[in-house]
Each structure stands twice: as structure tokens, then as C-alpha cells.
């Protein structure tokens, strides 16, 4: 009797649920048809109102978006390109290549387009507030972007100054004022627009710190080598800027990179008179921007490294003033570089050394994974690669718990002896990494196999 009553009860429940499902399907069908006909039905009041903060959320670009991370990496390359190009543009060539090279102008116009697109995308980029929460309201994002002032800076930086310079140069050529008689100061306003691109260097550190691509590159390579390359890059960039300023000083005093460069007193005319050899390096002439750059860079590296051959010397009071200031700054900069390089060689301090050791051990452990990807039935529904999770865990542990020496207990003691990285991972990551290391062996044992 009890079994029959239970069976009857389940039958009635199924019948009721079936009728409700059919009714709901009919209502949904009528609602969709009415909506397509533009009419309002009695069920329309059942629709839940949309939260104002969620309006337009499908257009929001979140920080972890893969395409956004790739885009940030492209913008990092573009910004560093301008960090080298604009000083060269001002101090060495004075816009010669931009004015006379169509290919160079097209390339710069393309990078300008990247800056313009990035300026617009910033209105849709979600960000984290000071509490670490993601802000995704388009209204809040736009208000913050405009109030910060960066919208106007980015907009000016994205103007096609190279195209304007090239067009102005074409008009001057048509008038017959080309070559050595061309007067670059007529284009000074366009040159100034290019300077706004350098202001993006202020934010490049933040972009690089939040870039997933840069973090992955940093975590995959040997950290000591990465720091060494970082300081080498700093020396190259600083030498480049000093070289371009040194060339700009000579240009400002002569007013030209043509024959007036030899007719006026400056360091290039002095070097030309003393050291120039027929058929050798010739820094005079608008088209000789590259030889002029090598000469300026030669002096800049001498000044930074305190070598000083003495064949390139300041002549005017302006040149002596800049050289004195430069020697003071270079002394501090060179001491900073040498000190940091020595620290890198001597393993950079206990905390950083521990991070470097952990990361290198982790890379070795992941290199020994017998399988790179585990089946979902074994690893669970995880959408991030295990190797990436391990590297990010170690990096986050360094950043969030800086100085904390406590280590989590390991779930695989024998593996921890061979791979010390396991001992500092979370239990979940320990399990996944242990499976990566032993999966092919476990599959050979029938009662442990996942098949």
C-alpha cells in the first residue's frame, strides 16, 4: 500500500510539473510572437527590470579579456617605438625622413591610428578601484577617463602629425624650396603635436604591470637574465635620449643640418675640423642623419660610462652647460645601474632570490610534466593551463605575502623532494601538478586509471 501511494504521488507530481512546463512554454512563445509584432501582452510586466549598472555590459572590455591583453602588448610596443623615434625625429633628423619618405610616413600614420583606437577603447575598459573591485559601469568609466585628463592627452597624441608634416613638405617642394633650403621651423607646430605621444610613457609602467602577456614573458624566462636585460635596455634608452639632445643642441645653434652647421660655432663643426677624414663618417647634411646619430651616440655612451676619448668636446657655453649637467646625472645613473647589476649577479637579496629560485624550480618541474594537458575528468573544470596557474600563484604569493616565509604542507611528500616548488603551492595546485608529473604512470595501473 505504501509503495502504491508513493507511486501515485510521484505520478501526480509529474503531471502537474508537465502542465506547468507546457503553460510556461506557451507563455514564452506568445510573448516572443507579440514582441515580434510590436504588441504588448499581459505577461510583459513579469520581465525583471535591468540593473542600471549592467546596461551596456556586453560592450565592456574586462581586464582579463584575451584580446585586450594582446592589444595592450601591441600598445606597449608602439609606445616604446615612439620613445625612440620622437627624440630621433627632433634631435637627429629634424623630420627629414618623415618629410621625404612616403613609406616612413605611412608607417607612422598606422601607429597614429593605433593610438586613436586605443583612445576610444579606453571608454569601454573596466578597471579595478582602490579596493581591488572591478568597475564595469560605462558611465563611471567614461567620467573617470575624462576627469583624469588622459582623454585629451591621448586625443592630441593620436593626431596624424606625420601626415601633416609630409603634406606640408610636398607643398614646399612644389614651391621649389626643397633640399638644403627647406626650413623645418615652418612645421614646428606639427612637431610639437608629436611630443604628446611621449606623455604616454608616464603610464607604460602601469600597462606593463597589468599586462598578462608581459607577466607570462617575465615568468617564463630566467628572472636574473630578465633583470639584466631590463638594465641594458635602460642604458640603451638613456644613451639614445642623450645622443638626440646632443644633436639637437648643434642644430639649434646652427639652425640647420646643412652647410650652416659648419659655418657656425658648435661641437660638430669643431669635430669636423679636427677629426673628419675624407670618405669617413660625415655628420653634415640633411640626408646624413644616420651617420650624425652614430657620432652623437658615441659621445653619449662615452659620457655615461665615463670613458671620454676627448675627440668630441663642447665648444659653446650652452654645450658646456649641458655637458656639466649631464656628467652629474650620468654619475648617479651609472652608479645606479652598476649597483643593480652587481645585486643581480649576487642574487639580488634574500626575498628576490627566493622568488627567482622558486620560479626556476617551477619551470623545471613543469618541463618534466609527462603530459601537458590533463583530461577534464581528472583535473576538473579548469579553464587555465596548469603551468600558468603555478607561475601566477608564485608571483601572487611574492606580491601579496612579501616577506612571508611560511610554506603550505605538501600532499605529495616524495614528489616535493624532487620538486621543491610543490611545497609552496596550494593543495589544489599540488594535486594538479602531481597528476601532471605522474599521470602517464597512473594510467598504466588498472585500478588507478581514469579510462
FENFENJO-V889442 format. One line per field, one symbol per residue. phi: phi as a letter, one per 30 degrees, with the letter a starting at -180 (. if undefined). psi: psi as a letter, one per 40 degrees, with the letter a starting at -180 (. if undefined). A space follows every 10 residues. Layout:
BEGIN
phi: ???
psi: ???
END
This chain:
BEGIN
phi: .ddddddddd dddddddddd dddddddddd dddddddicc cdcddddddd eedcdiddcd cdeddddddd dddddddddd dddcddeddd ccchiddddc cddddddddd dddddddddd dddccdbcdd ciddcbdddd ddddddddid dddddddcdd dddddddddd dddddiccid ddceedcddd ddeddddddd ddcddddddc dddddddddd cddddddddd dddddddddd dddddddddd dddciaccee dddcdadddd dddccdbeic dbdcjddcdd eddddddedd dedddididi dbbdbddddd dddddddddd dddddddddd dddddciijd dddddddddd dddddddced bdbcdddcdj dcccdddddd dddddddddd cdjdcdbddc cbddddddbe eedcddeddd dddddedced ddddcedcdd d
psi: dddddddddd dddddddddd dddddddddd ddddddeeih ieedeehhih hdeehedeeh hidehddddd dddddddddd dddddddddd ddefedddde hddddddddd dddddddddd ddeehiihae eeihhehddd dddddddeed dddddddeig dddddddddd ddddeegibd ehgdddeddd ddddddddde ddedddddde hddddddddd ihdddddddd dddddddddd dddddddddd ddddeieadd ddeihidddd ddddehhhea hhehidefdd dddddddddd ddddefcgde ehiididddd dddddddddd dddddddddd dddddfefid dddddddddd dddddddehd idhiidddei gheiiddddd dddddddddd fheheiiiii egddddddgd ddeeiidddd dddddddedd ddeehdeeie .
END
